[in-house]
Amino acid sequence: MLKAKKKYTKKELKEDKFVIATMEAKNWIEDNLNQLLTGLLALVVLVGGAFLWASSSAESERQAVSALSQAQAQVVAGETEVGKQALNTVISSFGGTSAAGQATFMLANLHRNEGDNALAKTYFKKYIDDYAEDNFMTQGAMAGYADCLVSDGDYGQAADHYERAARMEPEFPQAPSYLYSAAHAYLKAGDTAKAQQLTESIIEDYSDNRAVKSRAEYLLEVLKQK
């Protein structure tokens, strides 16, 4: 006589499903153990590598700041040539750090003050290409590069860089002066329409800056006679 099929309770069915799932998971782990261990090892290496990179990056930045401080001290002490060599070392040894960016900007200004237009332009351009951010140093580098272009007689490019410097941070104290320099450079380049547009913008937007406004008003009178 056949025995009646046993009816399983919901609890027993759940327990069976759990056991089956556990066994399947165990079998899967055993079958894929090597891949799991490889993946885990790769994760450990990745995390460890990121930690070492962050540590070495921070250490590199500290060394760069220390080297920059020494170079600046030499320049301030009047040891300009030694200081310039030290600044170049910061740039070559710690490229990409903020200290290297500051060293580049400082060298550009040193060469400009010495009248070496070619080297000043080179370092200003390097700063703009490699370290530019939306800050007053980049604004200064743009304007410094424009000064060098004016010395070269390249008034069109100079005007463009003066204007870019001014537009970068319109609230910075030097912004209206840069905008005036842009208008004057456009005039020298023969673009009187652009020069007039910028001059009128200065008079309207910087009406509280009397010095720049009066220069702009005079330039506007000159432009109207063209």
Phi, psi and chi 1 to 4 in degrees:
 res  aa     phi    psi   chi1   chi2   chi3   chi4
   1 MET       -  130.1 -179.3  175.6  177.0      -
   2 LEU   -71.9  138.4  -67.0  173.6      -      -
   3 LYS   -78.6  144.4  -67.6 -176.7  178.9  179.7
   4 ALA   -66.5  141.6      -      -      -      -
   5 LYS   -63.0  137.0  -74.3 -173.0  177.3 -179.9
   6 LYS   -74.8  134.9  178.6 -178.9  176.6 -178.5
   7 LYS   -92.3  125.3  -69.7 -174.7  178.1 -179.4
   8 TYR   -90.3  140.7  -68.0   94.4      -      -
   9 THR   -76.2  164.4   64.7      -      -      -
  10 LYS   -60.5  -37.2  -71.8 -175.6  178.5 -179.8
  11 LYS   -62.3  -44.4 -179.3  179.9  178.4 -177.7
  12 GLU   -66.1  -38.8  -72.4  173.6  -34.4      -
  13 LEU   -62.8  -42.2  -73.3  171.5      -      -
  14 LYS   -62.6  -41.1  -74.9 -177.8  179.0  179.1
  15 GLU   -64.9  -39.8  -72.0  175.2  -11.4      -
  16 ASP   -64.7  -44.3  -75.3  -13.8      -      -
  17 LYS   -61.6  -39.6  -72.9 -179.9 -179.0  179.3
  18 PHE   -64.3  -43.2  175.3   75.1      -      -
  19 VAL   -63.6  -44.3  170.1      -      -      -
  20 ILE   -61.8  -46.2  -67.8  169.7      -      -
  21 ALA   -62.3  -39.9      -      -      -      -
  22 THR   -63.8  -43.2  -58.0      -      -      -
  23 MET   -65.0  -41.3  -68.7  -60.8  -64.5      -
  24 GLU   -62.9  -41.9  -72.6  177.6  -12.8      -
  25 ALA   -63.3  -42.2      -      -      -      -
  26 LYS   -61.6  -45.7  176.3  175.1  175.3  -66.7
  27 ASN   -63.0  -39.8  -67.8  -24.4      -      -
  28 TRP   -64.1  -43.6 -173.8   88.3      -      -
  29 ILE   -61.6  -43.2  -69.3  172.4      -      -
  30 GLU   -64.3  -39.0  -72.4  175.0  -11.0      -
  31 ASP   -70.5  -29.2  -68.2  -20.2      -      -
  32 ASN  -115.3   21.5  -64.2  -84.7      -      -
  33 LEU   -59.5  -43.6 -177.0   59.1      -      -
  34 ASN   -61.8  -43.4  -72.1  -24.1      -      -
  35 GLN   -65.2  -38.6  -68.0   91.5  -33.6      -
  36 LEU   -63.5  -45.0  -73.9  171.3      -      -
  37 LEU   -64.2  -39.0  -69.9  175.1      -      -
  38 THR   -64.2  -43.9  -59.3      -      -      -
  39 GLY   -64.0  -40.9      -      -      -      -
  40 LEU   -64.0  -42.9 -179.0   60.3      -      -
  41 LEU   -62.6  -41.5  180.0   60.3      -      -
  42 ALA   -63.0  -39.3      -      -      -      -
  43 LEU   -64.7  -42.7  179.7   61.2      -      -
  44 VAL   -62.2  -43.2  169.5      -      -      -
  45 VAL   -63.9  -41.0  169.7      -      -      -
  46 LEU   -63.7  -48.2 -179.5   63.3      -      -
  47 VAL   -63.7  -44.2  172.9      -      -      -
  48 GLY   -62.9  -40.1      -      -      -      -
  49 GLY   -65.1  -40.9      -      -      -      -
  50 ALA   -63.3  -40.6      -      -      -      -
  51 PHE   -63.8  -44.9  176.0   76.9      -      -
  52 LEU   -65.1  -39.2  -71.4  173.8      -      -
  53 TRP   -62.8  -44.0  179.0   85.4      -      -
  54 ALA   -63.3  -41.7      -      -      -      -
  55 SER   -64.9  -46.2  -60.4      -      -      -
  56 SER   -67.4  -35.4   63.0      -      -      -
  57 SER   -64.5  -43.7  179.1      -      -      -
  58 ALA   -64.1  -41.4      -      -      -      -
  59 GLU   -65.1  -40.6  178.9   59.1   26.6      -
  60 SER   -62.2  -41.8  177.9      -      -      -
  61 GLU   -63.4  -41.3 -171.4   71.4   52.8      -
  62 ARG   -63.1  -44.0  -77.6 -167.4  -68.4  -90.1
  63 GLN   -63.7  -39.5  -68.5  176.7    9.1      -
  64 ALA   -64.4  -43.0      -      -      -      -
  65 VAL   -62.9  -42.1  169.4      -      -      -
  66 SER   -62.7  -44.6  176.2      -      -      -
  67 ALA   -65.4  -37.9      -      -      -      -
  68 LEU   -65.5  -42.0  175.2   63.7      -      -
  69 SER   -60.3  -42.5  -62.4      -      -      -
  70 GLN   -64.3  -42.0  -68.3  177.1   23.2      -
  71 ALA   -64.1  -42.9      -      -      -      -
  72 GLN   -63.0  -40.2  -71.1  173.1  -32.7      -
  73 ALA   -62.7  -37.6      -      -      -      -
  74 GLN   -67.1  -40.2  -70.7  166.9  -29.6      -
  75 VAL   -65.1  -46.2  171.8      -      -      -
  76 VAL   -61.7  -35.6  170.9      -      -      -
  77 ALA   -75.8   -1.9      -      -      -      -
  78 GLY    93.0    0.8      -      -      -      -
  79 GLU   -88.5   63.8  -58.5  173.1    8.6      -
  80 THR   -61.5  -46.4  -51.2      -      -      -
  81 GLU   -64.5  -42.4  -68.6  -54.4  -46.7      -
  82 VAL   -63.9  -41.4  176.4      -      -      -
  83 GLY   -62.8  -40.7      -      -      -      -
  84 LYS   -64.7  -39.2  -74.6 -166.3  -67.2 -172.7
  85 GLN   -63.3  -41.1  -69.3  176.3   12.5      -
  86 ALA   -65.5  -38.5      -      -      -      -
  87 LEU   -64.2  -40.5  -71.1  169.0      -      -
  88 ASN   -63.2  -34.4  -89.7  -52.2      -      -
  89 THR   -66.1  -40.0  -61.4      -      -      -
  90 VAL   -59.9  -43.6  173.8      -      -      -
  91 ILE   -64.8  -44.5  -65.1  169.3      -      -
  92 SER   -76.8  -31.6   59.9      -      -      -
  93 SER   -90.7  -25.0  -60.2      -      -      -
  94 PHE  -129.8   39.0  -55.9  100.8      -      -
  95 GLY   -54.3  136.7      -      -      -      -
  96 GLY    97.2  -16.9      -      -      -      -
  97 THR   -82.9  160.0   63.9      -      -      -
  98 SER   -64.8  -31.9   58.2      -      -      -
  99 ALA   -63.7  -39.8      -      -      -      -
 100 ALA   -64.5  -36.7      -      -      -      -
 101 GLY   -63.6  -43.9      -      -      -      -
 102 GLN   -64.9  -38.4  -68.2  176.5   51.2      -
 103 ALA   -62.8  -40.0      -      -      -      -
 104 THR   -63.2  -45.4  -56.8      -      -      -
 105 PHE   -63.9  -41.7 -176.9   77.4      -      -
 106 MET   -65.8  -41.5 -170.1  172.0  178.8      -
 107 LEU   -63.4  -40.0  -92.6  174.0      -      -
 108 ALA   -58.4  -45.9      -      -      -      -
 109 ASN   -69.0  -37.8  -79.6  -67.7      -      -
 110 LEU   -60.4  -46.0  -76.4  170.7      -      -
 111 HIS   -67.3  -35.5  -73.1  -60.0      -      -
 112 ARG   -66.8  -42.3 -179.3  173.8   60.4  171.8
 113 ASN   -64.1  -27.8  -66.6  -21.7      -      -
 114 GLU   -85.2   -4.2  -68.1  173.7  -10.4      -
 115 GLY    84.8   10.0      -      -      -      -
 116 ASP   -88.9   84.2 -167.2  -24.2      -      -
 117 ASN   -62.8  -38.5 -168.5   65.8      -      -
 118 ALA   -64.3  -48.2      -      -      -      -
 119 LEU   -69.7  -37.7  -84.3  176.5      -      -
 120 ALA   -59.2  -45.6      -      -      -      -
 121 LYS   -62.9  -39.2 -173.0  165.2   69.8  169.7
 122 THR   -60.8  -45.9  -63.9      -      -      -
 123 TYR   -75.0  -35.5  -77.2  104.8      -      -
 124 PHE   -62.0  -43.4  -82.1  130.8      -      -
 125 LYS   -63.9  -40.1 -174.0   67.3  163.5   58.8
 126 LYS   -62.9  -42.2  178.2  175.5  177.1   59.5
 127 TYR   -62.7  -46.0 -177.5   87.6      -      -
 128 ILE   -61.5  -41.5  -67.1  166.9      -      -
 129 ASP   -73.8  -37.7  -70.0  -16.9      -      -
 130 ASP  -105.2  -24.2  -62.6  -14.2      -      -
 131 TYR  -130.9    4.7  -61.6  100.4      -      -
 132 ALA   -63.3  133.3      -      -      -      -
 133 GLU  -136.2  174.1  -62.9  178.2   14.9      -
 134 ASP   -82.8   78.5  -71.9  -20.0      -      -
 135 ASN  -146.2  174.9   56.0   28.6      -      -
 136 PHE   -65.7  -27.9   74.2   94.6      -      -
 137 MET   -68.7  -41.6 -163.3  175.0  -67.4      -
 138 THR   -67.0  -38.7  -59.9      -      -      -
 139 GLN   -60.5  -42.6 -167.0 -179.6   43.0      -
 140 GLY   -65.8  -37.4      -      -      -      -
 141 ALA   -66.7  -40.5      -      -      -      -
 142 MET   -60.2  -46.3  -76.3  -80.0 -173.4      -
 143 ALA   -68.0  -38.9      -      -      -      -
 144 GLY   -63.1  -41.6      -      -      -      -
 145 TYR   -63.4  -38.9 -173.5   66.5      -      -
 146 ALA   -64.4  -39.1      -      -      -      -
 147 ASP   -57.8  -43.0  -71.4  -17.5      -      -
 148 CYS   -64.0  -38.6  -64.8      -      -      -
 149 LEU   -66.2  -36.6  -69.4  168.3      -      -
 150 VAL   -63.0  -42.4  166.5      -      -      -
 151 SER   -61.2  -30.2  -63.1      -      -      -
 152 ASP   -82.4   -8.2  -71.6  -17.1      -      -
 153 GLY    83.0   11.5      -      -      -      -
 154 ASP   -93.1   74.9 -169.6  -10.6      -      -
 155 TYR   -69.3  -33.7  -62.0  109.3      -      -
 156 GLY   -62.9  -49.6      -      -      -      -
 157 GLN   -67.1  -35.8  -77.9  -65.0  -45.9      -
 158 ALA   -62.2  -45.9      -      -      -      -
 159 ALA   -58.7  -42.9      -      -      -      -
 160 ASP   -60.8  -43.6  176.0   66.5      -      -
 161 HIS   -72.4  -36.0  -80.1   80.0      -      -
 162 TYR   -61.0  -44.5  -80.4  131.1      -      -
 163 GLU   -65.8  -41.4 -172.9  175.0    4.0      -
 164 ARG   -61.3  -39.6  -73.7  168.7   61.6 -171.7
 165 ALA   -63.0  -44.4      -      -      -      -
 166 ALA   -66.6  -41.8      -      -      -      -
 167 ARG   -73.5  -20.8  -57.4  -63.4 -171.0 -164.3
 168 MET   -58.8  -48.9 -172.9  175.5  -65.6      -
 169 GLU  -141.5   86.8  -73.5  -66.6  -17.7      -
 170 PRO   -59.3  -20.3  -23.0   34.0      -      -
 171 GLU   -87.0  -10.4  -60.7  -56.6  -43.6      -
 172 PHE   -65.6  145.5  -79.3  174.5      -      -
 173 PRO   -56.0  -33.6  -25.7   34.8      -      -
 174 GLN   -84.6   -8.5  -71.6  -62.0  105.3      -
 175 ALA   -54.9  -48.1      -      -      -      -
 176 PRO   -63.7  -35.1   16.3  -28.6      -      -
 177 SER   -66.0  -39.6  -66.4      -      -      -
 178 TYR   -64.7  -38.5  -66.8  152.8      -      -
 179 LEU   -66.6  -38.8 -154.5   58.4      -      -
 180 TYR   -64.0  -42.7  173.8   82.7      -      -
 181 SER   -60.6  -37.2  -66.0      -      -      -
 182 ALA   -63.8  -45.3      -      -      -      -
 183 ALA   -62.0  -43.2      -      -      -      -
 184 HIS   -64.8  -40.3 -167.2  -93.7      -      -
 185 ALA   -66.6  -38.0      -      -      -      -
 186 TYR   -62.9  -37.9  -83.7  122.4      -      -
 187 LEU   -62.6  -45.0  172.7   59.3      -      -
 188 LYS   -64.5  -29.6  -63.3  -80.0  -78.3 -175.5
 189 ALA   -81.1   -7.5      -      -      -      -
 190 GLY    93.5    4.0      -      -      -      -
 191 ASP   -95.8   78.1 -168.8  -16.4      -      -
 192 THR   -68.2  -32.4   53.8      -      -      -
 193 ALA   -62.6  -46.6      -      -      -      -
 194 LYS   -66.8  -38.9 -176.5   67.7  174.1  179.5
 195 ALA   -61.7  -43.0      -      -      -      -
 196 GLN   -66.9  -39.9 -177.2  167.1  -22.7      -
 197 GLN   -59.4  -46.0  175.8 -167.8  -22.8      -
 198 LEU   -68.9  -38.4  -71.4 -174.7      -      -
 199 THR   -62.7  -44.0  -51.6      -      -      -
 200 GLU   -64.7  -35.4  -69.2  171.5  -14.1      -
 201 SER   -64.4  -39.5  175.4      -      -      -
 202 ILE   -63.3  -46.7  -66.7  167.4      -      -
 203 ILE   -61.1  -37.3  -64.9  169.6      -      -
 204 GLU   -79.6  -45.0 -179.5  179.2   -9.9      -
 205 ASP   -85.4  -23.6  -62.6  -21.5      -      -
 206 TYR  -124.3   44.9  -62.2  100.8      -      -
 207 SER   -63.9  -23.1   57.1      -      -      -
 208 ASP   -83.6   -8.9   55.8  -20.8      -      -
 209 ASN   -96.1   91.4 -169.9  -37.4      -      -
 210 ARG   -62.2  -41.1  -67.3 -177.8 -179.4  178.5
 211 ALA   -61.4  -50.2      -      -      -      -
 212 VAL   -70.5  -38.4  176.5      -      -      -
 213 LYS   -61.9  -43.3 -178.2 -176.1  175.9 -176.8
 214 SER   -65.7  -38.0   61.4      -      -      -
 215 ARG   -65.2  -39.9  -70.4  162.9   63.6 -163.0
 216 ALA   -66.0  -39.4      -      -      -      -
 217 GLU   -64.6  -39.5  -72.5  172.3  -22.5      -
 218 TYR   -65.3  -44.3  174.9   77.9      -      -
 219 LEU   -62.5  -36.5 -176.1   58.8      -      -
 220 LEU   -64.3  -39.5 -175.0   59.5      -      -
 221 GLU   -63.0  -40.2  -71.5  -58.2  -45.7      -
 222 VAL   -62.9  -41.7  171.6      -      -      -
 223 LEU   -65.9  -37.0  -74.3  164.3      -      -
 224 LYS   -68.3  -20.8  -73.9  179.8  178.8  178.8
 225 GLN   -87.3   -6.2  -63.7  172.0   17.0      -
 226 LYS   -75.0      -  -67.4  -71.3 -176.6 -179.7
